[in-house]
């Protein structure tokens, strides 16, 4: 089993107790000691909880991070993201910067991206996708 990078939507499903996602994450943790999250996903989850002033959920999220490895944006992932941005933009395909950065992190680390937003990522060259929200 190849390592997985968890996209923001999948992590949100996990935090809300989605049974499909919880099961798949627990299965994954039988093979790997931690979940891989991008620093972008960390920001997106935390900023959403801060907006809601959800202090209990922030505390739960921070506890959950002990089972996670935060993968940061680096030069390699930025170059991959920028290359895909240019290639896709020339074709008239627009993808949000956060999604491009997450994809670049997945590509530069050789991760499969677990996401329920396959449409956001389907045009990115070389990116393997899996949807943990599906049965």
URFENJO-V983307 format. One record per backbone hydrogen bond with DSSP energy under -0.5 kcal/mol. CO is the residue of the C=O (numbers start at 1). NH is the residue of the N-H. Records with the same first field share a line. If there is no record, write none. Layout:
CO->NH ; NH
This chain:
3->112
4->36
5->7 ; 114
6->38
7->11
8->12
9->13
10->14
11->15
12->16
13->18
14->17
18->22
19->23
20->24
21->25
22->26
23->27
24->28
25->29
26->30
27->30
28->31 ; 32
35->37 ; 69
36->6
37->71
38->42
39->43
40->44
41->45
42->46
43->47
44->48
45->49
46->50
47->51
48->52
49->54
50->53
53->55
54->58
55->59
56->60
57->61
58->62
59->63
60->64
61->65
63->66
64->67
65->68
67->35
69->37 ; 71
70->72
71->39
74->78
75->79
76->80
77->81
78->82
79->83
80->84
81->85
82->86
83->87
84->88
85->89
86->90
87->91
88->91 ; 93
89->92
92->94
96->100
97->101
98->102
99->103
100->104
101->105
102->106
103->107
104->108
105->109
106->110 ; 111
107->110
112->5 ; 114
113->115 ; 130
114->7
117->120 ; 121
118->121 ; 122
121->124
123->125
124->127
126->128
128->113
130->115 ; 132
131->134
